[in-house]
Amino acid sequence: MSSLHRAITLSVLCLCIGATSFAQISLTGEFRPRTEYAHGYKALAAKDQDPGFFTTQRSRINFGSQAEHFSFYVCLQDVRTWGSQRQLVINDGATTTFHEAWGMAHLNENWNLKLGRQEIILDDHRIFGNVGWAQQARSHDAALLNYKDDSSRVKFQFGLAYNQVAPQLNTNRYILAGSYKTFQYAWFHKDWDNLNVSVLALNLGNDAVKAQSYKTLFNQTLGTRIGYKKDNISANFAFYQQMGLLGDTLETKLSAQLISLDLSYKVSDKVTVTAGYEYISGQSQTDQAADYNETQRAFNPYFGTNHKFNGFMDYFYVGNHVGSVGLQDPWVRFKYAPEKWYAMFDVHYFMSANDVLDQEEFIASGNIEAMSSTLGTELDLSIGGQLNPGVKVDFVYTHMLGSETLVALRGGSTEAVSNWAYIQFTIKPVFFQK
């Protein structure tokens, strides 16, 4: 029996046993296949590049229970590419994991303690998000202390994590790729009638290994997000500052910023227009000062849902562009949303936040000159909604008109067509709810 089948059997058994013990019980699921066409997704296509075409699938079984003094939740997840396993497969457990598995102690009416593997989502997902668009999504092994007071409309969250690859008795070294050693953060949120304010302080630690020894280096992200909404107008502003040390062998200092602003106007019940601008600081490729590279000026939105920002084609900060020249992103969005469907069209005009070195000029003459700051224009079209009461469908087509500066940064060609499209179906059944 595979791990998926064992876990489903265990969930059903827990449901049966707990039916007389818990006030609220749910057993739900999710089935989400997505078929993609890619020719220049994440980086400009080369002139002779063949397109990619594939289907990935996320399948989830969710079991939750809530009693007076505690809650429990498990999300079993299987993520695979169609055709990645032969037909007479012996063991299909390699793609199955627990995306979430946590317990919560209800301390009183306002406070709870949540322990285990869980998603962390703060504000608009910019610094902490679940990356739900990615089939695998993101979760953390962490402890969260939560406070919520509906009367004062105040929320507070304190989170901490300390990771190890296995129990260790004589070392605390942790260098697992794609992860972090430890974090601590505090988040405060307050709502008023037309205004809301959030404040975040994050302390992140990573191990740097040097000369057979290791050292945990810490950097901090401090910032705020402010939202305003009245009648047909809404606006959001965010500012984050990063400081401290990178987790590298040089103990590089960090000093970086992210600033964003957007303004929306609801033209009618169905039509909304939004314009925005985001600045993410970066590292210059032309600054020759002796001490310039002693400080990293490139901002890193560490745990954000970065697919949500800076265009759907994921050219920036989705497993890429970290430590690079930064980004400026003025954008505009037109959204038409009748009752069960939506159509959305986004335009992004990307520019670098710092100089990009003209490498051809440098090789030819030795002169250090900057290229144009223009990186390209991205066009995103999204259409979706309820196909029927149980099935949601989303279709996206995106097109990147890249510049020679983008080629210098990421490769590819401006002569090739760079586009990406997908169609995705989502089914979320409710097997049992009490």
Buried (B, 14 or more C-beta within 10 A) or exposed (E): EBBBEEBBEEBBEBBEEBEEEBEEBBBBBBBBBBBBBBBBBBBBBBEEBEBEEBBBBBBBBBBBBBBEEBBBBBBBBBBBEEEEBEEEEEEBBEBBBBBBBBBBEBEEEBBBBBBBBBBBBBBBBBBBBBBBBBBEBBBBBBBBBBBBEEEEEBBBBBBBBBBEEEEEEEEEBBEEEEEBBBBBBBBBBBBEEEEBBBBBBBBBBBBBEEEEEBBBBBBBBBBBBBBBBEEEEBBBBBBBBBEBBBBBEEEBBBBBBBBBBBBBBBEEEEEBEBBBBBBBBBBBBBBEEEEEBEEBBBBBBBBBBBBBBBBBBBBBBBEBBBBBBBBBBBBBBBBBBEEEEBBBBBBBBBBBBBBBBBEEBBEEEEEBEBBEBBBBBBBBBBBBBEBEEEEBBBEBBBBBBBBBBBBBBBEBBBEBBBBBBBBBBBBBEEBEEE
